[in-house]
């Protein structure tokens, strides 16, 4: 009886979840629907959610108007370069904060956390001036190189994770003659796989969706990423081709959706363990 009452109490909550999910998915559904419509059906009133005549010509037109494949490859290259530096260096720094005792450790960590409170817009202009002075303001370098100094939010996240590891594990490796870097490579990286994959997902999605940073530093059309390609879509055509634009937007979402689906187990596990340990 109690179980039935508990289930009945959850029904309104589940209904609310479903309603909220439906509202959030409406723009996504409209994008897919528009990508399959002819131009004359896109702005009909009332909205025609399901196309009367489904067409795939918008996808062919999208690839004809802009070099989407090149933009996708460029974005994958940029994301791959950033992920390695951002995740590995952040994990290494977090290992130091979690396990070593040194002078001003807490002060340095507080300063690190304080940098998280600075919006990107605050440092955008000084950073651009610095890269311009170095002659590196056009290309991937200003977007990739800072990743190899770590990310404050990633360091904070993985430090909490590493702090829960039993000290006895690394003490056993020290007795066997292992150095600190070997302990990090052989012990902390494998045991922190779920958290590291979670950080890699965040890094990938952040890079994939980054428009402002890429808009500032990438001026060569041959180096454009998918977000710059979508943003410049109208400029290239001279008019707004809504069908091809929605088709290109859906194509840009496919890699993110696939990666999140295949890595969902690690993502949930990493978030859950870090939440418990926090």
WORANOR-V35428 format. One record per helix or strand of 2 or more residues. SS is the DSSP state (H for helix, E for strand). FROM is the first residue (numbers start at 0). TO is the last residue. If there is no record, write none. Layout:
# WORANOR-V35428
ss = <SS	SS>
from = <FROM	FROM>
to = <TO	TO>
This chain:
# WORANOR-V35428
ss = <H	H	H	H	H	H	H	H	H	H	H	H	H	H	H	H	H>
from = <1	38	56	67	104	119	140	151	166	179	192	211	220	225	232	241	263>
to = <34	40	64	98	114	132	148	161	174	190	208	216	222	230	236	261	276>
